[in-house]
Amino acid sequence: MPETISLEKIKEAINKLEHPEIAATFSKLGMVGDVNTKEDGIEVEIRVPFPNIPIKDYLAGMINTAVKELSPATPVAFNFTVMSEDARGRFLSKARENWKGEI
């Protein structure tokens, strides 16, 4: 990575982020997968409940901002994957319990 920042610090910052529509962190929702160092930065796996969710770019932007606050010169790449059926069920249950708006 361009700057010396521990991968653990980056993971901590990402895991503290709260979903914009659900009062729960990405971590509690099971949305953060692998976070790995690459030759030119880091790669973050974001697990989404369905393909083509409309806020995908917004979620990536939130994570990118969190990383840039720790390490401004570190490039961040994203790998979006679709949750397993079990993980999606847990996500949807937590979403219903913690939804910020009206359903």
C-alpha positions as CSV (number, residue, x, y, z in Angstrom):
1,M,0.0,0.0,0.0
2,P,1.2,3.5,-0.6
3,E,1.1,4.5,3.0
4,T,1.8,2.5,6.1
5,I,-1.5,1.9,7.8
6,S,-2.4,-1.4,9.3
7,L,-5.0,-3.5,7.6
8,E,-6.6,-4.1,11.0
9,K,-7.2,-0.3,11.4
10,I,-8.8,-0.2,8.0
11,K,-11.1,-3.1,8.8
12,E,-12.0,-1.4,12.1
13,A,-13.0,1.8,10.3
14,I,-15.1,-0.1,7.7
15,N,-16.8,-2.3,10.4
16,K,-17.9,0.9,12.2
17,L,-19.8,2.3,9.3
18,E,-23.6,2.3,9.6
19,H,-25.8,1.4,6.7
20,P,-27.6,4.5,5.4
21,E,-31.1,3.0,5.6
22,I,-30.7,0.5,8.5
23,A,-29.6,1.3,12.0
24,A,-26.9,-1.3,12.0
25,T,-23.3,-1.5,11.0
26,F,-22.1,-3.1,7.7
27,S,-20.4,-5.7,9.9
28,K,-23.5,-6.6,11.9
29,L,-25.4,-6.9,8.7
30,G,-22.8,-9.3,7.3
31,M,-22.0,-7.0,4.4
32,V,-18.2,-6.9,4.8
33,G,-16.3,-9.8,3.4
34,D,-12.5,-10.0,2.8
35,V,-10.4,-6.9,3.1
36,N,-7.0,-7.5,1.5
37,T,-3.9,-5.6,0.7
38,K,-3.0,-5.4,-3.0
39,E,0.2,-4.2,-4.6
40,D,-1.3,-0.8,-5.3
41,G,-3.8,-0.5,-2.4
42,I,-6.6,-2.5,-0.8
43,E,-9.6,-4.5,-2.1
44,V,-12.8,-4.7,-0.1
45,E,-15.5,-7.4,-0.6
46,I,-18.9,-6.0,-0.1
47,R,-21.7,-8.5,0.3
48,V,-25.1,-7.3,-1.0
49,P,-28.4,-9.1,-0.5
50,F,-29.3,-8.8,-4.2
51,P,-27.5,-8.1,-7.5
52,N,-27.8,-4.6,-8.8
53,I,-28.9,-2.9,-5.6
54,P,-29.4,0.8,-6.2
55,I,-27.1,2.1,-3.4
56,K,-24.1,0.0,-4.4
57,D,-22.0,3.0,-5.4
58,Y,-23.1,4.9,-2.3
59,L,-21.9,2.1,-0.1
60,A,-18.6,2.0,-1.9
61,G,-18.3,5.7,-1.5
62,M,-18.8,5.4,2.3
63,I,-16.1,2.8,2.6
64,N,-13.7,4.7,0.3
65,T,-14.2,7.8,2.5
66,A,-13.5,5.9,5.7
67,V,-10.3,4.5,4.2
68,K,-9.2,7.9,2.8
69,E,-9.5,9.4,6.3
70,L,-6.9,6.9,7.5
71,S,-4.7,6.8,4.4
72,P,-5.5,9.4,1.8
73,A,-3.2,8.0,-0.9
74,T,-4.4,4.4,-0.7
75,P,-6.5,3.3,-3.7
76,V,-9.5,1.2,-2.8
77,A,-11.0,-1.4,-5.2
78,F,-14.3,-3.1,-4.6
79,N,-15.5,-6.6,-5.2
80,F,-19.3,-6.9,-4.9
81,T,-20.7,-10.4,-4.2
82,V,-24.2,-11.6,-3.6
83,M,-25.0,-13.0,-0.2
84,S,-25.8,-16.6,0.3
85,E,-29.5,-17.4,0.9
86,D,-28.8,-17.9,4.6
87,A,-26.8,-14.6,4.9
88,R,-29.6,-12.8,3.0
89,G,-32.2,-14.1,5.4
90,R,-30.2,-12.8,8.4
91,F,-29.6,-9.5,6.6
92,L,-33.3,-9.0,5.9
93,S,-34.3,-10.0,9.5
94,K,-31.9,-7.3,10.8
95,A,-33.1,-4.8,8.2
96,R,-36.7,-5.2,9.3
97,E,-35.7,-4.9,13.0
98,N,-33.6,-1.8,12.5
99,W,-35.1,0.0,9.5
100,K,-34.7,3.8,9.8
101,G,-37.7,4.8,7.7
102,E,-41.2,3.6,7.1
103,I,-41.8,0.2,5.6
